[in-house]
């Protein structure tokens, strides 16, 4: 499981939570923002989105939170993992 916590959460407009884990993240997660984006081709005004990247993951063995080395790279752990 991966989570977004503390200052990284507030940078994309989320409230700071007083929980150990923060916000649960999923792969390719987007958060709708208050900003609007204009499509260059159609000139249509569209809502803006921020990419949600994890700051920490839960260690499968100990259950402790560990910082993510590279938030842009989503590492899957499961039956096939060493």
N, C-alpha and C positions, 0 to 999 in steps of 0.2 A: 504494500500500500504506500502511496505517496501523498505528501501533504504540502500545503503552502502556509507558511507562518510568518509572523512578525512584520518587519518593515517591508519585506517583499510583497506582502499582501496589501499593505496600505498604498504602495506605489501604483497599483493598478485599480485603486478605488474601493477596496474591501475594508470593512471595519476590523480593527484589531480585536481578536478574541482572547479571552482569558482562559483558554483551554490548553492542554498540553500539546495537542496535535494540530490545531488550526483547521484549515479548510482541506477537505479531501480533494485530490486532483485525479483526473483521468486523462488519458492520452488525447492530444489535439483539442483540449478544452479551451473554449473562448468565453469571454465575459463581455456582455454588451455594456458600452460606456455611454456617457452623455454627449460625447463628441459625434459629429456627423461628418461623413465623407462624401465628396461629390465624384460620381463616376465620370471619368474623362470622356468616354464615348457617348453616353446617353444624357449626361448632365443631370442625372437623377441623384437626389440627395438620399443617402443611405445611412443607417446607423453605423457607428464605429464599434469595433470589437478589439479587445486586448487579449493576447495569448496568455494563458495561465500556465506557468511553469512551476514544477515542484521545487521546494527548498530542502525538503527532508524526505526520507523514506523509513519505513519501519523494518527493522532487522527481523527476518523470519525466525532466527534462532533465539534471540534474547528479548525481542519485543521493544527494544529501545529505538529512539529516533536517531538517525544518522544523517548528516548533511549529504546532499546529492552532489557528486563531483561535477557533472555537466548537465544542467537542467534541460538543455536542448536535445540531449540523447536519452531516449526512453528505454531503459533496460528492463526486459521482462525476466522475471524469475518464475520458475515452475518446474514441471516434471522433467523437461529437457535440459534444464540448467545444471551445470556441474556442481 
